[in-house]
């Protein structure tokens, strides 16, 4: 692959990691309120899948949504400002961590209701089919969402109507604090796609190369009229479900085992092994990302909170 693409993947993954670490710090300081769900450990999923989309494709996800916003190109300053509830945020400070959105970039947001956004993805795909485009909708959800009624209704309709939607299960092994095998009768998410006549594939979600290639293949099949596709990306969140998670349900050894396959480390080793870039070049990217995050936090902290009048705006659609 081209050097520019690999270095951009590395930049995005390091940016996501540092963004989430700074979010954790700000939450601990009381500057971010509500719920905060970190993406640390899952970076290869968002980078690899969104990196494979074409212009015009849509992205919609659940509440662990910071990485997706970064990957579609949203600026880190406004994203961080949104988390701090500031007027300069991507959702004007009204959505917070779980409701990021950037419509001009085809990112329809994060949604806090488990599985509630999956039928919206099906509707977006239906709209593209109706318009006769070759655009697809990438719909992300956790393994826990596959036990929700919305999920099955949406999968069924997508299969019946042959809609251009790619269902992406980010299987990070736990639904909140419950392991997959304790909550789902079918522990391979990809097997659930078979019930709706859908092609599916299980992929190592810690390796950005495997994620990218699988997404390319799935989107190609969709554009060729082969119907909706399903990817189960096996990944792991290094942190808890949210900042308030005491993490009593998994062992230290389990976490350390997964951390040996850190997605950033996998990409970095591949870049250096293949001679794509030097360690000095990667160090330069690290420094640039750190500087960008300092500026993003400064922008967010210096931005004003929404005015009182904003309580009454954006309630109804206006012509």
Secondary structure, DSSP 8 states (H G I E B T S, - for coil): --HHHHHHHHHHHHHHHHHHHHHHHHHHTTSS-S-----TT-HHHHHHHHTT--TT-EEEE-S--HHHHHHTT--HHHHHHHHTTBTTSTTTTSS-TT---BGGGTEEEE-SSTTTTHHHHHHHHHHHHHHT----EEEEEEGGGGGSHHHHHHHHHHHHTT--EEEEEEE-SEETTEEHHHH-SS--HHHHHHTTT-EEEEEETT-HHHHHHHHHHHHHHHHTT---EEEEEE---SS-SSTT---TTS-HHHHHHHHTT-HHHHHHHHHHHTTSS-HHHHHHHHHHHHHHHHHHHHHHHHS-B--GGGGGSSSS---
